[in-house]
């Protein structure tokens, strides 16, 4: 009988401890590897624009996922080592050499973790295959690439498996290095007293800090800009830390508040419970805070879908195709478009062309200086704007506008709102080149036509497009060279399978045929470049666009609106993003669940002697069960209530603050958020029941 | 056998330092059964933990068969614990996943001894202490007294120079406690085992050859058993009564 044989026997007898540990590693490895295999598959890689924000989000989420999974593996390992510590302590006390014991434990942990990681990676591969194929089916219309396993996906998954092995090895070595055998033996009964003696004032401060943290973190920038003209910048997010501190205070109060107050009976009824909490409070509060934050993170990720959906329903384009080009570019003619449509099995509908001119006009440049002070600079020659006449506008859109001389309308989205950076009436004069004078202009209002808002900054600032009086338009147009004249094209196509191919061909031709002046990035402003000092000139010349790949990220001022491609991008982008956020949600909930469950078991481990003593003092089974329930309820109820309540409130605040009102569809979204919160609270309840059962078994209540 | 010379040990709590052992000196001879008694906080368990090398001490010397324990490195300490010392804890410290027989075999398994000899020795000890019939059972399936006798058998597996027992009867009823003390006496008589036991129980201590009484971290007095157990118990109770503030 060797030490390894004894070790093996102990493993067989303590299956439950091992099962939980194994489950956590398999689960973490499966989640991360399925995620990695998905994002590294051609299906997702093809759908994410190269170097774009979506790609960054994917890797940000990967970071969150890896952190979340690693945290709950860390929790599980610590709990497992707590179980093992008694065995280790006894072996040490009986004369086993620390190095020999450490080696045996490390070998066991490495073997077990490696096996579990492999199981996880294989399960992850199966999971990613199922999800990938499902996604492939759903997006078949918009995506040419199929799901496939890649070497990079497999390598990264293996790397994560190695990270898990190394993490567990490091924690095991750390556990083995403890010098004092008595601490190791009594590790399971370790107590962490909460020394704070707190009052209602402390809890009140906590509540104020939570409210202040959310208010300042979310709204301070807007308030400062609106009231004082100061842009404070991203650092205001630091205020969210106040909310975390406040949350901690509330949790500390909930655990350590023990005053007779007006209800001394309640105080005495809970005396034993208070006593238990007093010596485990610190770790309980820590756990409660982690669970609260994880639930908030998970719900925030889950809420992303309905909140984003509510945002996307607001823009409806009147035309499927809308693009503009300068007249010196040899762009596609109507005849050429019809030929491409014929080749790809589709047909042009409702084709219109309209004329715009590029005219120098005034505007206001708003920015924040180094000290955060908001600055406004008025320029007579602010930018070259797109201007059209009322007649041309009516020809393109069918909307008739009566515009007096010197008046103008701004073309905008429906429900467009002014921001701290842009106002509707920033332009008040336009330059007539032939006469060499500035014509004073007056803002009359907005005219809504989304398909014409294809310029930078959502049709604000240097991307503004105006409709002018016909007479003014002719005066401004007089003497302009060809490269200052612009053609706007609008049309639809009949629904057919060839639409995507048609759109791709147009995109390619349109891009290849651009003129020199069109070859600029989205934020290029010729006049701003001219007035900037040489050193401050931006590098906005030279568009960033790939004619062969319409899905790739691009930075181009003349980017066309091609609905089928846009839909393809949206569907794939949204599907991928939703999927990824679901991953984050699952990881957060899993980590919160494991954290709560392991803490509940710690209640059992740490209080075994306490419950035994209570039994000796005459406490019956029901009484002891009641005390145990109270302890475990504490771990679940308040964190769930706080986590769900706060994030729900915060999300509804976002819906409101977006435009200052809660619209009917936002009420539906809020309803969905409440439903999701209820489901998560329900899951927490199921976990609570399961934890009660486990802890009860541990304390022999069954 | 065991010599403790001018031993000092203190604990730090925050900025305060509490001296738990102050200049403790005594000796235990081979084959002797010695108990340490005293009020709570007198330093009994700390003394035992220092001798066990579970915790370090500040000053002084502990020698076992002429070997200074403080001069040993970790590997040598492990060897001493395994071969020279046997341990019996108040809450038994048996491994729940191993049977009674397997638990007793652990000290030899650590030494990687041949299993034939190991099992033979374990069975001899089990029969000696009346637990032979529960060899295949797990700790959760046997009584407290049987668990503690298993722990005594385990402590004797490697024929140690000294058995260190921390409140071995503390968690047992009087009948089981008596059986455990019986096991120590049997080990002393049959195997010439030396036992150093920390206890609160005067009845258990009355079986010992000698009782060291501690108070406030110092050796207060030593009582020697002259063979009349009842008279020794009486003497012990009187000393403890005075120590606890009685007349």
Interface residues (C-beta under 8 A of the other chain):
Chain A: X1 X2 X3 X5 X6 X9 X10 X11 X12 X13 X14 X86 X87 X89 X90 X91 X92 X93 X94 X95 X96 X97 X98 X99 X180 X181 X182 X185
Chain B: X49 X52 X54 X55 X74 X75 X78 X79 X80 X81 X82 X83 X85 X87 X89 X93 X94 X95 X96 X97 X98 X102 X105 X106 X107 X108 X109 X110 X112 X115 X118 X119 X138 X154 X158
